[in-house]
């Protein structure tokens, strides 16, 4: 079982049509964020796809902050 959880709302593929895709995932144990470009080392994105990736990274950052937030020392 992986500690990483991929963003289910992200569905972005290479703009050139070669099947390359982007994955944004968060490690549920430590809050690390993984940005993966699957099947190659680069990807060409349309402006709309780039916005989707940016939104996924913002969601992951918010979730990471909630995972790594230290409990209050009351």
N, C-alpha and C positions, 0 to 999 in steps of 0.2 A: 504494500500500500504506500502510495506516495504522500509525502507531507505537503506537496504542492497542489493548489487548487486553481485551475484555469478560470479566466473570466468567461462566463457562459454567454455574455452579450457581445463578445468580440468575434466577428466573422470577417476577417480581412485577408484577402489573397492578393498576390502580385498583379499589378496592373497590366503586365505584358502577357498574362494568361498562361504562365508556365507552371502553375499549381503551388508556388511558394506561398506559405501562409505565416502569419504573425500570431504568437501566443504570449499573453501576459498572465502570469500566475503568481500567487503569493504562497510562501511557505507558512503554513498554519502553526508551525511550532515556534519560529523565531521572527516572523514578519518580513523576511527578505523577499524582495520582488524579483522575479525572473522574467526578462524579456527575451523571447526566443524567435528566431527567424528559421522556420523549419524547411528543410530540404535544400538549402543553399546558404551562401554567406551574405547575400544582399537581397533587397526587395525594392521594387518600384511601387510607390503608392500614389494614388490619386489624392487630391486635397481632402475629399470626404473620408477616404480610408485613413489618412493621417490624423484627422480629427477623431475618428473612432479609436485609434491606438492611443492618442493623448487622453481621451476620456477613460479608457481602460486603465491607463497608468495612474490617473488621478483617483479612480476607485480603489486601486491596489494600495496606493499611498495612504488613503484614509483608513483602509482596513489594517494596514501595517501599523499605523499609529495606535489603533485600538488594541492590537495584539501586544505591542511593546510598551504600552503605557504602564508605568510603575504604579502599583496600588498606593493609595494615600497612606502616609505615616501618621495616622491619628493616634 
